[in-house]
């Protein structure tokens, strides 16, 4: 306890020093109704407090709430009534009444119910047994997880939960820790979506490039998206070379001894609440998953106007992922229940028992998401976006060749602090377009890609990121364990990406800078393997 108190005090001291020595007034709020800390560095303090506390105490709920409380105090100028009203009216109630957020929560609950249905029917167990015969090594199980993550490039939320529900029986069979499964899910979800032309992320990025052909720019930026590309290279190389380091190494060693969690649990919340069936076959998992994919794709293109005459690509770009995924998952669940009833693997009563069980399994993810959304609302109300945009605009005129690397770092910090990739796109991409559009179009492409790469990197590292939360939910892994084990891997990929962006700023040629980044990444991994011999098989 004394060590914990010392770490908390040390963290508070470092944070205080940062605040004292950081220029606070990047933007002078002219509106008297705005808080005195509006659009200053203080706007970023609430998420920083929440993240530091989560990493120090290993307790995510109270850490997020304290961050929310700090944001409320700053907004209300330390008024008790103003703080309470801002937190509840503009925070919790606002985010839970937002239609997009509600759609994501509906999707989460239905996915939890479908996983419970597949477990109860015995489909997951049957798939695990069948995969055990085909996949005969730990490396094979991990590569299969990566391959499935690459194939499901439509949306990161959908990717995280689907890959987790399908591959969990396989990775459990091969004694792969839940933390490693969560990393594999997280490291394929956002990085694949950010380089896939047909995805909800491509649509979001294209929409932020005002005055330009957004989709064309997104395509041209793919070879420069170094964090996404190098993360995939790193992941595959670590699997093949059997490299583990940091706290992940401990989790993997423990998993091979039979402890998949390394934090005292024998199972994840909700996993043992419904008994697994014995009559199930592989088809009882395959049919629901394929149905889910088809229904969700149809749901997304429906919201984009495909059935009103829009092309497939256009309807996908204009889709509402929240509504599309909610609609698709509901239809997929109904079809799954009908299939199970027709096959007589479950009775109607047993199917209905799976619904609250699935909801229960998703409660931790729902709680963390709600807290994270509320913390973002506090940060937005303090003008964090304006502060970062002002700092970027004031420094964008010089150091042109170094700017892609600088933008990458800014994107990392902003996404890490706010927990949102799309919000980071919205802040940084318009600034980049304004600076480079009429001067150096090629450097604009590289810098836009740096925005995207930095956003995904910060998103990976942040405990309050929705994608990170979804990866924990998909793998049924303790959230703080996932963040702590993933962080060293993400930082290695970030460091190599930063150097690669320095090279790209001068060469402005992807066929020079990308091979340099890949060679550097492999070199770093060989050094890590040499310095940290793996005890894992």
VENDA-V713866 format. One record per residue. N is the residue number from 0. RES is the residue in one letter. PHI is phi in radians with two decimals (* if undefined). BURIAL is + if it has 24 or more other ideal C-beta (glycine too) atoms within 12 Angstrom, else -. Layout:
N/RES/PHI/BURIAL, N/RES/PHI/BURIAL
This chain:
0/X/*/-, 1/X/-1.12/-, 2/X/-1.10/-, 3/X/-1.11/-, 4/X/-1.08/-, 5/X/-1.11/-, 6/X/-1.16/-, 7/X/-1.11/-, 8/X/-1.14/-, 9/X/-1.11/-, 10/X/-1.08/+, 11/X/-1.11/-, 12/X/-1.13/-, 13/X/-1.07/-, 14/X/-1.08/+, 15/X/-1.09/-, 16/X/-1.10/-, 17/X/-1.04/-, 18/X/-1.22/-, 19/X/-1.23/-, 20/X/-1.71/-, 21/X/-1.74/-, 22/X/-1.08/-, 23/X/-1.60/+, 24/X/-1.78/-, 25/X/-1.33/+, 26/X/-2.56/+, 27/X/-1.59/-, 28/X/-1.28/-, 29/X/-1.53/-, 30/X/-1.35/-, 31/X/-1.14/-, 32/X/-1.36/-, 33/X/-1.34/-, 34/X/-1.15/+, 35/X/-1.12/+, 36/X/-1.62/+, 37/X/-1.12/+, 38/X/1.03/+, 39/X/-2.09/+, 40/X/-1.03/+, 41/X/-1.04/+, 42/X/-1.11/+, 43/X/-1.60/+, 44/X/-1.17/+, 45/X/-0.95/+, 46/X/-1.16/+, 47/X/-1.11/+, 48/X/-1.05/+, 49/X/-1.08/+, 50/X/-1.18/+, 51/X/-1.06/+, 52/X/-1.13/+, 53/X/-1.11/+, 54/X/-1.26/+, 55/X/-1.40/+, 56/X/-1.55/+, 57/X/1.11/-, 58/X/-2.18/-, 59/X/-1.50/+, 60/X/-1.13/+, 61/X/-1.16/-, 62/X/-1.12/+, 63/X/-1.12/+, 64/X/-1.14/+, 65/X/-1.11/+, 66/X/-1.07/+, 67/X/-1.08/+, 68/X/-1.08/+, 69/X/-1.08/+, 70/X/-1.08/+, 71/X/-1.12/+, 72/X/-1.11/+, 73/X/-1.12/+, 74/X/-1.16/+, 75/X/-1.55/+, 76/X/0.98/-, 77/X/1.17/-, 78/X/-1.52/-, 79/X/-1.10/-, 80/X/-1.13/-, 81/X/-1.10/-, 82/X/-1.11/+, 83/X/-1.08/-, 84/X/-1.16/-, 85/X/-1.17/+, 86/X/-1.09/+, 87/X/-1.50/-, 88/X/-1.28/-, 89/X/-1.57/+, 90/X/-1.84/+, 91/X/-0.99/+, 92/X/-1.15/-, 93/X/-1.13/+, 94/X/-1.28/+, 95/X/-1.45/+, 96/X/-1.79/-, 97/X/-1.29/-, 98/X/-1.10/-, 99/X/-1.10/+, 100/X/-1.10/+, 101/X/-1.09/-, 102/X/-1.06/+, 103/X/-1.16/+, 104/X/-1.15/+, 105/X/-1.08/+, 106/X/-1.04/+, 107/X/-1.04/+, 108/X/-1.09/+, 109/X/-1.18/+, 110/X/-1.07/+, 111/X/-1.07/+, 112/X/-1.14/+, 113/X/-1.16/+, 114/X/-1.09/+, 115/X/-1.10/+, 116/X/-1.08/+, 117/X/-1.15/+, 118/X/-1.16/+, 119/X/-1.13/+, 120/X/-1.29/+, 121/X/1.56/+, 122/X/-1.15/+, 123/X/-1.12/+, 124/X/-1.13/+, 125/X/-1.14/+, 126/X/-1.12/+, 127/X/-1.06/+, 128/X/-1.16/-, 129/X/-1.16/-, 130/X/-1.17/+, 131/X/-1.09/+, 132/X/-1.32/-, 133/X/-1.54/-, 134/X/-1.77/+, 135/X/-1.84/-, 136/X/-2.48/-, 137/X/-1.14/+, 138/X/-1.10/+, 139/X/-1.10/+, 140/X/-1.12/+, 141/X/-1.23/+, 142/X/-1.14/+, 143/X/-1.13/+, 144/X/-1.10/+, 145/X/-1.10/+, 146/X/-1.06/+, 147/X/-1.14/+, 148/X/-1.09/+, 149/X/-1.20/+, 150/X/-1.21/-, 151/X/-1.66/+, 152/X/-1.76/+, 153/X/-1.18/+, 154/X/-2.69/+, 155/X/-1.21/+, 156/X/-1.07/+, 157/X/-1.07/+, 158/X/-1.05/+, 159/X/-1.01/+, 160/X/-1.31/+, 161/X/-1.24/+, 162/X/-1.08/+, 163/X/-1.08/+, 164/X/-1.18/+, 165/X/-1.36/+, 166/X/-1.59/+, 167/X/-1.02/+, 168/X/-1.08/+, 169/X/-1.24/+, 170/X/-1.18/+, 171/X/-1.10/+, 172/X/-1.05/+, 173/X/-1.65/+, 174/X/0.96/+, 175/X/-1.73/+, 176/X/-1.10/+, 177/X/-1.13/+, 178/X/-1.12/+, 179/X/-1.21/+, 180/X/-1.07/+, 181/X/-1.08/+, 182/X/-1.12/+, 183/X/-1.07/+, 184/X/-1.13/+, 185/X/-1.15/+, 186/X/-1.37/+, 187/X/-1.86/+, 188/X/-1.15/+, 189/X/-1.15/+, 190/X/-1.04/+, 191/X/-1.27/+, 192/X/-1.09/+, 193/X/-1.39/+, 194/X/-2.03/+, 195/X/-1.69/+, 196/X/-1.09/+, 197/X/-1.81/+, 198/X/-2.78/+, 199/X/-1.13/+, 200/X/-1.24/+, 201/X/-1.05/+, 202/X/-1.12/+, 203/X/-1.13/+, 204/X/-1.11/+, 205/X/-1.04/+, 206/X/-1.23/-, 207/X/-1.50/+, 208/X/-1.57/+, 209/X/-1.37/-, 210/X/1.39/-, 211/X/-2.32/+, 212/X/-1.38/-, 213/X/-1.04/+, 214/X/-1.18/+, 215/X/-1.10/-, 216/X/-1.14/+, 217/X/-1.06/+, 218/X/-1.08/+, 219/X/-1.21/+, 220/X/-1.47/+, 221/X/-0.99/+, 222/X/-1.13/+, 223/X/-1.69/+, 224/X/-1.47/+, 225/X/-1.19/+, 226/X/-1.11/+, 227/X/-1.12/+, 228/X/-1.16/+, 229/X/-1.27/+, 230/X/-1.13/+, 231/X/-1.14/+, 232/X/-1.06/+, 233/X/-1.07/+, 234/X/-1.09/+, 235/X/-1.15/+, 236/X/-1.11/+, 237/X/-1.13/+, 238/X/-1.14/+, 239/X/-1.21/-, 240/X/-1.57/+, 241/X/0.98/+, 242/X/-1.80/+, 243/X/-2.38/+, 244/X/-2.62/+, 245/X/1.20/+, 246/X/-1.21/+, 247/X/-1.08/+, 248/X/-1.06/+, 249/X/-1.10/+, 250/X/-1.07/+, 251/X/-1.21/+, 252/X/-1.11/+, 253/X/-1.14/+, 254/X/-1.09/+, 255/X/-1.21/+, 256/X/-1.61/-, 257/X/1.93/-, 258/X/-1.76/-, 259/X/-1.40/+, 260/X/-1.97/+, 261/X/1.00/+, 262/X/-2.53/+, 263/X/1.72/-, 264/X/-1.37/-, 265/X/-1.76/-, 266/X/-2.78/-, 267/X/-1.43/+, 268/X/-0.99/+, 269/X/1.53/+, 270/X/-1.26/+, 271/X/-1.82/-, 272/X/-1.34/+, 273/X/-2.15/+, 274/X/-1.18/-, 275/X/-1.36/+, 276/X/-1.40/+, 277/X/-1.98/-, 278/X/-1.64/-, 279/X/-1.28/+, 280/X/-2.22/+, 281/X/-1.00/+, 282/X/-1.07/+, 283/X/-1.31/+, 284/X/-1.82/+, 285/X/-1.14/+, 286/X/-1.05/+, 287/X/-1.05/+, 288/X/-1.19/+, 289/X/-1.10/-, 290/X/-1.07/+, 291/X/-1.09/+, 292/X/-1.07/+, 293/X/-1.10/-, 294/X/-1.13/+, 295/X/-1.22/+, 296/X/-1.10/+, 297/X/-1.08/+, 298/X/-1.07/+, 299/X/-1.23/+, 300/X/-1.25/+, 301/X/-1.09/+, 302/X/-1.19/+, 303/X/-1.59/+, 304/X/1.60/-, 305/X/-1.05/-, 306/X/-1.44/-, 307/X/-1.85/-, 308/X/1.95/-, 309/X/-1.26/-, 310/X/-1.23/-, 311/X/-1.06/-, 312/X/-1.11/-, 313/X/-1.13/-, 314/X/-1.16/+, 315/X/-1.21/+, 316/X/-1.14/+, 317/X/-1.66/+, 318/X/-1.27/+, 319/X/-1.80/+, 320/X/-1.04/+, 321/X/-1.08/+, 322/X/-1.19/+, 323/X/-1.06/+, 324/X/-1.20/+, 325/X/-1.13/+, 326/X/-1.07/+, 327/X/-1.07/+, 328/X/-1.19/+, 329/X/-1.10/+, 330/X/-1.11/+, 331/X/-1.12/+, 332/X/-1.18/+, 333/X/-1.08/+, 334/X/-1.09/+, 335/X/-1.06/+, 336/X/-1.08/+, 337/X/-1.09/-, 338/X/-1.08/+, 339/X/-1.15/+, 340/X/-1.16/-, 341/X/-1.14/-, 342/X/-1.42/-, 343/X/1.06/-, 344/X/-1.51/+, 345/X/-2.41/+, 346/X/-1.49/-, 347/X/-1.08/-, 348/X/-1.08/-, 349/X/-1.14/+, 350/X/-1.08/+, 351/X/-1.20/-, 352/X/-1.17/+, 353/X/-1.29/+, 354/X/-1.13/+, 355/X/-1.16/-, 356/X/-1.11/+, 357/X/-1.14/+, 358/X/-1.06/+, 359/X/-1.05/+, 360/X/-1.13/+, 361/X/-1.66/+, 362/X/-1.00/+, 363/X/-1.00/+, 364/X/-1.13/+, 365/X/-1.11/+, 366/X/-1.09/+, 367/X/-1.13/+, 368/X/-1.05/+, 369/X/-1.08/+, 370/X/-1.10/+, 371/X/-1.13/+, 372/X/-1.07/+, 373/X/-1.15/+, 374/X/-1.08/+, 375/X/-1.11/+, 376/X/-1.09/+, 377/X/-1.09/+, 378/X/-1.12/+, 379/X/-1.08/+, 380/X/-1.17/+, 381/X/-1.62/+, 382/X/1.34/+, 383/X/-1.06/+, 384/X/-1.09/+, 385/X/-1.17/+, 386/X/-1.05/+, 387/X/-1.14/+, 388/X/-1.08/+, 389/X/-1.17/+, 390/X/-1.07/+, 391/X/-1.13/+, 392/X/-1.12/-, 393/X/-1.25/-, 394/X/-1.90/-, 395/X/-1.39/+, 396/X/-1.30/-, 397/X/-1.78/-, 398/X/0.97/-, 399/X/-0.97/+, 400/X/-1.21/-, 401/X/-1.54/+, 402/X/-1.10/+, 403/X/-0.98/+, 404/X/-1.16/+, 405/X/-1.17/+, 406/X/-1.08/+, 407/X/-1.02/+, 408/X/-1.14/+, 409/X/-1.09/+, 410/X/-1.06/+, 411/X/-1.04/+, 412/X/-1.15/+, 413/X/-1.17/+, 414/X/-1.17/+, 415/X/-1.11/+, 416/X/-1.30/+, 417/X/-1.74/+, 418/X/1.31/+, 419/X/-2.36/+, 420/X/-1.36/+, 421/X/-1.12/+, 422/X/-1.12/+, 423/X/-1.15/+, 424/X/-0.97/+, 425/X/-1.08/+, 426/X/-1.43/+, 427/X/-1.52/+, 428/X/-1.07/+, 429/X/-1.03/+, 430/X/-1.17/+, 431/X/-1.07/+, 432/X/-1.07/+, 433/X/-1.14/+, 434/X/-1.35/+, 435/X/-1.86/+, 436/X/-0.94/+, 437/X/-1.80/-, 438/X/-2.04/-, 439/X/-2.54/-, 440/X/-1.02/-, 441/X/-1.17/+, 442/X/-1.18/+, 443/X/-1.11/+, 444/X/-1.06/+, 445/X/-1.11/+, 446/X/-1.24/+, 447/X/-1.10/+, 448/X/-1.12/+, 449/X/-1.12/+, 450/X/-1.03/+, 451/X/-1.12/+, 452/X/-1.13/+, 453/X/-1.12/+, 454/X/-1.11/+, 455/X/-1.17/+, 456/X/-1.11/+, 457/X/-1.08/+, 458/X/-1.06/+, 459/X/-1.11/+, 460/X/-1.38/+, 461/X/-1.48/+, 462/X/-1.23/+, 463/X/-1.77/+, 464/X/-1.32/+, 465/X/-1.15/+, 466/X/-1.16/+, 467/X/-1.10/+, 468/X/-1.12/+, 469/X/-1.12/+, 470/X/-1.12/+, 471/X/-1.07/+, 472/X/-1.17/+, 473/X/-1.11/+, 474/X/-1.54/+, 475/X/0.91/+, 476/X/-2.00/+, 477/X/-0.97/+, 478/X/-1.10/+, 479/X/-1.15/+, 480/X/-1.06/+, 481/X/-1.09/+, 482/X/-1.11/+, 483/X/-1.15/+, 484/X/-1.37/+, 485/X/-1.38/+, 486/X/-0.98/+, 487/X/-1.06/+, 488/X/-1.15/+, 489/X/-1.12/+, 490/X/-1.19/+, 491/X/-1.11/+, 492/X/-1.09/+, 493/X/-1.17/+, 494/X/-1.11/+, 495/X/-1.16/+, 496/X/-1.11/+, 497/X/-1.05/+, 498/X/-1.09/+, 499/X/-1.13/+, 500/X/-1.19/+, 501/X/-1.10/+, 502/X/-1.11/+, 503/X/-1.11/+, 504/X/-1.07/+, 505/X/-1.62/-, 506/X/-1.43/-, 507/X/0.91/+, 508/X/-2.47/-, 509/X/-1.16/+, 510/X/-1.39/-, 511/X/-1.78/-, 512/X/-1.24/+, 513/X/-1.15/+, 514/X/-1.03/-, 515/X/-1.06/+, 516/X/-1.11/+, 517/X/-1.13/+, 518/X/-1.10/-, 519/X/-1.11/+, 520/X/-1.09/+, 521/X/-1.12/+, 522/X/-1.09/-, 523/X/-1.08/+, 524/X/-1.13/+, 525/X/-1.15/-, 526/X/-1.13/-, 527/X/-1.09/+, 528/X/-1.09/-, 529/X/-1.18/-, 530/X/-1.40/-, 531/X/-2.25/+, 532/X/-1.09/-, 533/X/-1.39/+, 534/X/-1.64/-, 535/X/-1.39/+, 536/X/-1.32/-
